[in-house]
Amino acid sequence: MSHFTKNLIGKYIPLWKRKIPKYPIYWKGDPQLRVFLPLFWMKLLKPKNKIPSDRVQFEVHPQMSTMDVKNYLEKIYKVPVTDVKFATHQGEPIEHPLRGSVVTREDDKKIAFVVLGEGQTFEFPGIFDKPSDTGKQMEDYKVENRRIERANQKLWDKLSLPPWFR
C-alpha cells in the first residue's frame, strides 16, 4: 500500500496531509455506514516537564476537534476523558543549504493536552531508560563479537561464498 495518493492535478500528496472527507449523507434505505478504522491519528508524546499523572499529551491530526479527541479515546481505548485543550506549534524553518535563507517551514503541529477521567492515571513507560546491567550486556556483546571474528578469520578466503556453500 502506498503512503501517497494523487490529487486532481496528478501531484502526489502524502496520506497524512490529505483532507479528511466528510461522512456521506445517510438516506433512509441506504446500507449501514461501517467505519472500522478512524480517519484521524494521534501520537503519544513524552512530556518535557513533570506533569500530573492524570494528564497526557498527544500530537493529533490538524483537523481534529475536542469532541474527536474525546470520542477517539473513549470509543476506541475505553479511557474516560474529562477535558481536552489544544496548542499549535509552528513548524521549524527549513533553510536553503547554500544561501542560508529560509525557503519554507515544516508543517505546524497540533498538540492535545488531555485530562483523564476520575481515577485514571498514566505513567509514560520507561522503555528508553537504561537498565542497570548495561555493563554486563556490553561485555557479553563484545565477547560474542570476538568469537565471531575468530571464526571468520579461519574462513577469510571463503567469506565471499554463501554460508551454505562453505
Buried (B, 14 or more C-beta within 10 A) or exposed (E): EEEEEEEEEEEEEEEEEBEEEEEEEEEEEEEEEEEEEBEBEBEEBEEEEEEEEBBBBBBBBBEBEBEBBBBBBEEEEEBEBEEBEEEEEEEEEEEEEEEEEEEEEEEEBBBBBBBBEEEBEBEBEEEEEEEEEEEEEEEEEEEEEEEEEEEEEEEEEEEEEEEEEE
